Amino acid sequence: MSSQRSQFYLVREEVLPEALKKTIMVKDMLKRGEARTINEAVGRVELSRSAYYKYKDYVFPFYEASREKILTLMLSMSHRPGMLSRVLQVIATAHASILTINQSIPLAGVANVTIAVETANMVGDVQTLIARLEAIDGVNKLDILGQA
């Protein structure tokens, strides 16, 4: 008998079935204290209890799953003095730990940098960190390569 590993997929919210979206909404309501019980929460979003229990352990927001994980980011940025320093400062301000940095030789004024970040002690969430990195003048593109 072979043991099967679970596979994970990153799926945009727009294509999720309503039952999965509502399960996430119920979990959020319970987490934020907006509903005291599962019955109350499923009633407010019009989801059956059986659907909630069927999916609750299998759906969660991507950024919640990134907590206390290693996140690998790939940034394409302008080759200008201080660019990497600005990126590292944003990561340091969030109290994320940088594990590795790999920067390519700049070509046509663009440098590609891959950074592995541990998020266990991070202040704030991964979504906020990503938004702050994307807001840096000179960061042209940011991709999440993976999480472990």
C-alpha positions in Angstrom: 0.0 0.0 0.0 1.5 3.4 -1.0 1.2 6.4 1.2 -0.2 9.4 -0.6 1.0 12.9 0.2 -1.5 15.7 0.1 -1.0 18.1 -2.7 -1.7 21.8 -2.3 -2.9 24.2 -4.9 -3.1 28.0 -5.0 -6.5 28.9 -6.4 -7.9 32.3 -7.0 -11.0 33.0 -4.9 -13.1 33.9 -7.9 -13.2 30.2 -9.1 -13.9 28.6 -5.7 -17.4 27.1 -5.2 -19.6 29.0 -2.8 -19.4 26.3 -0.1 -15.7 26.8 0.1 -15.9 30.6 0.2 -18.6 30.4 2.9 -16.5 27.9 5.0 -13.6 30.4 5.0 -16.1 33.1 6.0 -17.3 31.0 8.9 -13.8 30.3 10.1 -13.0 34.1 9.9 -16.2 35.0 11.8 -15.3 32.5 14.6 -11.7 33.7 14.7 -12.6 37.3 15.0 -15.3 36.6 17.6 -18.1 37.9 15.3 -20.0 34.6 16.0 -20.0 32.7 19.2 -20.8 29.3 17.8 -20.5 27.4 14.6 -24.3 27.2 14.4 -24.6 30.9 14.6 -21.8 31.5 12.0 -23.1 29.0 9.4 -26.6 30.4 9.8 -25.4 33.9 9.1 -23.6 32.9 5.8 -26.4 30.4 4.9 -24.1 27.3 4.8 -25.1 23.9 6.1 -23.2 22.5 9.1 -22.3 19.4 7.2 -20.7 21.4 4.4 -18.7 23.4 7.0 -17.5 20.3 8.7 -16.7 18.7 5.4 -14.4 21.5 4.3 -13.2 23.3 7.4 -9.9 21.4 7.7 -9.1 21.7 4.0 -9.5 25.4 3.1 -7.7 28.4 4.5 -6.4 31.7 3.1 -3.0 31.4 1.6 -1.4 34.1 3.8 -2.7 32.3 6.9 -1.0 29.2 5.8 2.2 31.1 5.3 2.5 31.9 9.0 5.5 30.3 10.7 6.7 29.0 7.4 9.5 29.7 5.0 8.4 31.8 2.1 10.5 32.1 -1.1 10.1 35.3 -3.0 11.5 36.3 -6.4 11.8 40.0 -7.1 12.6 41.7 -10.4 13.9 45.1 -9.7 15.7 48.1 -11.2 19.5 47.9 -10.9 20.0 51.1 -8.8 22.2 51.7 -5.8 20.4 50.8 -2.5 17.6 48.8 -4.1 18.4 45.5 -2.3 19.0 47.4 0.9 15.5 48.9 0.7 14.0 45.4 0.2 16.0 44.0 3.1 14.9 46.9 5.3 11.2 46.2 4.7 11.8 42.6 5.6 13.8 43.5 8.7 11.1 46.0 9.8 8.5 43.2 9.6 10.8 41.1 11.9 11.0 38.3 9.3 14.2 36.3 9.2 16.2 36.2 6.0 17.5 32.7 5.4 19.1 33.1 1.9 19.6 35.8 -0.7 20.5 35.0 -4.3 21.0 37.9 -6.8 21.6 37.5 -10.5 24.0 39.8 -12.4 22.0 42.7 -13.6 21.1 42.6 -17.3 19.5 45.5 -19.1 19.2 47.5 -15.9 17.2 44.7 -14.2 18.4 42.5 -11.3 16.5 39.3 -10.2 16.7 38.4 -6.5 15.4 35.3 -4.8 15.0 35.7 -1.0 13.9 32.9 1.4 12.2 34.4 4.5 11.1 32.7 7.7 7.9 34.2 9.0 7.6 32.7 12.5 8.4 35.9 14.4 7.0 38.3 11.8 5.0 41.3 12.9 1.9 41.6 10.7 0.9 39.1 8.0 2.5 38.0 4.8 0.0 39.9 2.7 1.1 43.2 4.3 4.8 42.3 3.8 4.2 41.6 0.1 2.3 44.8 -0.4 5.1 46.8 1.2 7.7 45.1 -0.9 5.7 45.8 -4.1 5.3 49.4 -3.1 9.1 50.0 -3.2 10.0 52.3 -6.1 12.1 50.1 -8.4 10.5 46.7 -7.5 9.0 45.8 -10.9 7.6 42.4 -10.1 7.3 40.1 -7.1 6.4 36.5 -7.3 5.9 34.0 -4.5 7.9 30.9 -5.6 6.8 28.7 -2.8 6.4 28.1 0.9 7.7 25.3 3.0 
